[in-house]
Amino acid sequence: VHKPKGYWKSMENQRAFVEQLEAKFGVKEAADWKKVRVQDAFDMGGRGVLKMYGNSLFGLLSAVYPERGYTELQCRAKVSQGYWRVPENRRAFMEEVATRFGVETAEDWRTKVTAREIREMGGERLLGLYSYSLPVLLADVFPEHNFSGGQEKEWGSAERRRAFLEEAAAKFNVQSPADWRNVLREDFVAMGGSGLLHRYPSIEAMLADNVPDMASLPERKRRAAGHWKEREHRIAFLKGIERKFGIEHPEDWKRVKGKDVVNMGGGGLLAIYGGSVARMLEDTYEGMEETLCRDSLSKGYWDSKKNQRRFLDGIADELGLRSMEDWAQVSVQDVLVRRGAAVLHKFKFSLFDLLRSAYPELRSRDLFKCRGVVPTSFWKEEENVREFMTSLKESLHIRSPEDWARVSIQQVRDHNGGGLLQAMSLQEALRIAFPTAKWHNVEFTKTSGRRAVQRQLYVLVRSLVEAA
């Protein structure tokens, strides 16, 4: 129902609309809002009010119910991009974790909470900001507890480090400096030595600093074949770079150049990704996008269907799109405001063509449902014309060539065929789609809306009779 101009400026009207949503979807508490999609609000006539809040249902809820103190994490299945960049949001979430697991001291964080529990509570993307390191996350969110300070105190003593390594030597039967090469990073971690490893850019550097005669051992010039194929090896190497350059957030990687990676012994790793630091990060740290960690995207970034698809999947998650048909409600402007100008430019600002490229598994008839407007160029391919006309035939229950004479132009447009009619006449489209039909026996005249409605009624009666 069309609302009069200025209708949504009234907070009473906004609140009334939200109450309608609550009643329809049985919303009793904040978590219940997770089952309500933006598309659901659109379907109930709320497009105008959501537009005021950037199509954010959480934005509307916050404005209507400020007294409830909703957080986006409480009432949305997935938080919006940028949510975790707000320090208050990070701290509020971690305080909620602390309450749930009974954390009261810094030591409790080390013994009661793991990264897995953070993920299960919805903090996957938050961990990603800190390269999936819980200690680094805690040190940033709770600086008053001085997590790093406690760690430094534990491993700051040379005697403490040597005692730990003597214990490791006995456990792994290390008889000479060369034997240390058989001890893996996960072995040190399993013994509780992650804090010690964090002090050094590599295991070799840690051993050279603490084990007699280790520094004189010839350094291996090459890593074992397939070393960089293991994700844990890549992560360990990148964490060394993070310590050296003080990297705490994805944006901090912008100051790391390819030559820095090579200088730290990562030339072989970088070569796997064609010299692209961004691709290296993107593949190693799942969820880290090149758009976050680099000032400018690598050449050909948007040529990748994987990148196109991931970008559109992110928009779908943010807007609560559950099916491809929901894309019919998304405008080019919705994509532009989400940093989509570059990828749209590649497709001459045609969201239809972008969807077609990113989701190649979709058939043409599925694409018709995704967009209200199909570009004229689409109809230059006869296969597309055939698919559309076949789909239209099924939708209008066409059984014979003569039935097409009672199809109106408006009916074709209502099925997203306006672009087709601009490219050719209906008769031309029919001859392309059904070349073997006897069209010379069909008398095409300008079909009125009344005749089309009459035929629709006839089809309805026929289906009822057949069903009986």
N, C-alpha and C positions, 0 to 999 in steps of 0.2 A: 504494500500500500504506500502510495507516494505521500511523503510528509511535507507539510507546508514549510516554506522558507523560514529558517531560524528555529525550527522545532527542536533540533537537538542541542541548541544552546542552553536550553532549560535543564538544570540538574535534576529536577523532578522527573522529567521525561526520560532522562538517561537512567535514573534509578528504577523507574517503572519498567523499562526494557530489560534491565539486568534481572529484576525480580521475575519477569516472564521466563527468562532463560533458566533461572533457578527452579521455577515450578515445572517446566517442561522436562528438564534433565535430572530432576531430583537432587539438586545440590543442597547438601546439608552443612558441609564444612569445606575448608579451603581445598583439600585434596580432591574433592569431587569435581572441581573445575577442570581437572586434567582430562576429563572425558568429553569436555565441550570444545568443539573445534571453532576456528574462526569462520569456516564455511557454514557451520550451524547458525552462527549469529547472522551471517549474510542471508541465509534462507529465511530467517524470521524477520527480515526487513531492517537489519541493523547496519547495513553497509555505510550509511551516512554517518552514524555516530562513531563507528570504528575508524572511519577515515580521519576523524578528528584526532585519533590517537595512533596514527600511523599503522592502522590495521592490527593493533596490538590489543588483544582481549585483556591482558594483564593491565595495560595502561588505563583501559576503561574501568576495570575493577578498582584500581588504586584511587581513581578520581571519585568514584561513586561511594566507595567504602573506606575512606582514609582512616576511620576509627578502628577498623579491623586489623590494620597493620600487616596486610598480606605481603608475602615476599613472592617473587616470581617463581622461585624453586618450589614453594608450597603448592601453588595453584596451576602450574603449567607443566606438561609432560616433558618439554624441553625448553630450557631458558634461551632467551634471545642472544644473538651474537653480541659480544661486548659485556654481557652480564658479569662475567668473572673478572673483568678488568677494574671493577669498582671495589676498592679495599673493604668497604663496609659489607658488601655481599659475601666476600671471601671469609671475613671474620664471623659473620652471622652463621654461615654454613658450618664452619669448623666448631663454633660454640655449640651448635645443634649436635654435631658428632660427639663432642665432649660429654654433653648431657646424656646422650643415648648409651655411651659405653662407660660412663662413670669415671671420666678422666678429670683428675684434680691437680696433678703435678706434671712437670715436664717428663719425669720418668714414666708416668702412666701412658703417655703418648707412645713411648717406645715399646711398652709391653702389652697394651690393650687394644691398639688400633693398627691395622695394616692398610696398605694401599687398596687392597681388594674391598675392604669395607667402605672406604671412601667412594670407590666406583659404584658399589651397590646402592649407596645413598644418593646417587645422581651427580657425583663429583668427577666424572671421567674427564670432562673438558678442563676442569680446574686443575687436576693433576697434570694434564697436558701442558698447561702454562709453565709448569715447573719441571718439565722433562720427566714426568712421572716419578719425581723424587719426593717422598713424603717429608724427609728431614728439611729439605730446602723450603717446601711449602710451609711447614710449621715455623721455621725461623723467620719467614717473611710476615706471616699472619700474627704470630705472637712474639714480637721482638723483646717484650719484657721478660720472657722466660730464658732468653739467650741460649737457644738450643746449640748453636754453633760453638758458643763459649764452653758449654759443658763438654762437647766433643773434643775441643782443643785441649781442655784440661786433662781428659782421659788419655789422649795420645801425645800430649806435649812432652812427656818424659821419655828420654832415649832409653832408659832402663825398662820402661813399660813396653816400648815397641820391641826391644830385643827379646824380652821375656815371651812376648806373644809369638815372635818368629821362631824362637827355640822350641816352643810348644808345637808349632806347625811343622817344624823340621822333624821332630820326633814322630808326629802323627803320620806324615807322608814319606817317611824314610828318606830324608834328604841327607846324603852323605857328602856331597860336594856342591860347590856353587852351581854347576851345570844341572844338578838334579832339580833345582828350583823351577826349571822350565816345565817340569811335569805337574806343577801345582797350578791349578786354574783359579781364575778370579772367584768363581762360585765357591771354591774350597775355602778361600779366606773369608768370604761372606758368611758361609755356614758356621765358621768358628767365631763369628761376632766381630770380624775385622773390617766391616764396611766403613767405619769411621776413619780407620787408618788409611784405607785405599783412597778416601776422599781428599786426603792431604797431598796426594801426588798425581801427576798427569798420567802415570802408567804404573803397572806392577814393577817393571824393570827399574823405574826411578825410585820406587819405595825400597826395593831390595838393595839397590846400589847405595842408598843412604844409610841402611841399617845392618847390612850383612857384610862382615869382613871378606875381602877378596872378591866380592861380587862385582865391584866397579871395574876390576881388571879383566873380567870375563869378556871375550869378544862378543860384541852385540850381534844378534842375528840380523843379517842384512835383508832377509825376506821373511815374511810371514808365511805360515803353512798355506798350501793351496786350499782355496775355498774359505779362508779365514773371514773375509768380509761378507760372505753369504750368510753367516750367522748373525741374526739381529742383535743378540746380546753383545757380540764383539763390537758392532757398530755403535751401540748405545754407550758401552764403556769408553770408547774412543771419544765420542762427542761430549761425554761428561767431563773428560779431561780438558777439552777446549772450553767448556762452560766455566770451569774453575779458573782457567788462565785468564779468560776475558771477562769474568764477572757476569756471566749471562744468567738472568733470573726469569726473563719472559721471552716469548717468541720474537718480539720486536727487537730485543737486544742482539739477535743474530744478524741484524742488518749491518753491524759494524765488522763482521767477520768476512774476510775475503777468501777467495780460492787459494791464494798463496799462503795464507795463514794455516789452512788445513794441510797443505803440502809440507810446510815447514815443521809441522808437528808429526809428520810421518804418515799422513793420510793420503798421499798421492794416489796409491792404488785404489783406495776407496772412492776418491773423487772421480777417478777415471771411469768407474763403473757407471757414473751418472753424467758422463759427457762433460765433466768439469763444472757441473751445476751444483752449487751449495744448496740451493733451494730444493732441488729434486732429491738430494741426499737426505735432507732433513725430513722432507715430506714422506719418504719411503721408510725411514728409520723410526721417526716419531709419528705413529699413527694418529691422525686427526690434526696434525700441524699443517696448515695450508700455506702455500707459497705466497698467497696474498697477504699473509700476516707477517712472515719473516723476511720479506725482501721489499725494498722500496719500489723497485720496478720488476715486473714479471719477466721471466726469461722469454726470449724470442720463440714464438710458436706455442706458448703456454696454452692459448685457447684453441690451438689446432687439435689438442688431445680431447677425444670424446670423453675420456675418464674425467678430465677437469671440468668439462662442460656439464657432465652428468652430476658430479659432486656438487657443483655450484647450484644447479637446479634442485637437487635433493635437499640442500640446505634451505632454500627458499620454501620448498614444500613443507619441510619440518616446521619452519617458523610460522607459516600461515595455516598450518593444520590441514594441508591437502591430503586427502586419503585415496583419491583415484585420479587418473589422468583427466577425467571429465571436469574435475575441479579447477583445472588450469584455465577453463573458459572464463573464470571470475578474476583472473590475474591480468593486470594491465602491464604495458611496457614500462610505465612509470614505476610500478611496483618493483620491477627488476632494476631500473636505473638507480633508485634510491638505495639499493643494496649492492652498490659498487659493480653493477653489471654493464656499464657503458661500453667497456672494451669488447666484451664478448658479443654484445648486441651489434656493435659496429661491424664486427666480422660478418654478421648475417644481415647487414643493411637494416638493422633495427626491426627485424621480423622475428617476433617471439615464436611464431609458428615454425619458421625454418630452424631456429635454435632447438626447439623441442624435437623436431624431426631428426636433427643431427645427433643430439644427446641420447635419444631413445630409439635407435635404429630398429629395435625389435617391433615397434608399433607399425601396424598396417595403416594404410592411408585412411581407411574408414574410421580407425580409432583416432587419428589426428583430426578428423573433421569435428569430433566431439570436444577436442582440447581447446579449440579457438573459435571464437565467433566469426572471425574474418580470416579467410584463406587467401594468400596472395595470388594475383592473377597468373604469375609465372608458373605456379603449381600445376595449372591446367594445360600447360604445353606438353606434358607427358600424357600420352593416351592411356597408359595404365592407370593413372590417377583418375581420369575421367571414367574409365570402366568400373573402378572400385566404388566411386561415389554413386554412379547411376545404379549399380547393383545394390548398394546399401539403401538408396532411395526407393528402389523397387520393393525391397523387403519391408521398409517402414510404411509405405503407402499401400501395401498389399496388392501390387500390380500383378495381374495374371495373364493379360494378353496385350498385344500392341495397342489395341483399341482403347484400353484403359488409360493410356498416357494422354489421350485427347482431352481427358477431363481433369488433368493435373494443372493447377494454376501456377503462375510465375511466383506468387507469394509463397506457395508451399515449398517450392525449390529453395527460395531464400530462407525460409524458416528452418531448413535443414542445412544451413551454412553453404548454400550453393550460389550465393550472390556473385562471387568472383567468377564462377563458371559461366554464368549468364552474361557477364561482361566480356568474357573471352570468346563466347560462341552462343548460338541459339540453342534452345532446348532440342530442336530437331537434329541439329548437327551432333550434339552430345549423344543422342539416342543412336544415331547411325554408327558412331564410334564404338559405343558400348555394346550394342547388339546388332552387328553388321548382317547377320543372317535373317533378321526379322523382316517381314513383308510390310515395309513402311508405306509403300505406294497405295495401300488399301486404307490407310489411316488419314482422316481429314482433320488436320490441325487448324483450329481457329483460336481466336483470342478467348481463352477460357475465363469466365467470370468467377468471382468468388462464390456466387450462389451455386453454380454448377459443381465447383469443387466440393462445397459443403454437402450438396446432394449426394455426390459420390461417396463421401466419407460416411454419411448415414447409411448408404447402401452397403458399404463394406462392413459396418457395425452390425447391421441386421443379418447379413450373410453369415458372419462369424457366429452369431447367436444361434441361428438356425442349424449351422453345422455342428455346433457344440451340443445342441439338443439331440 
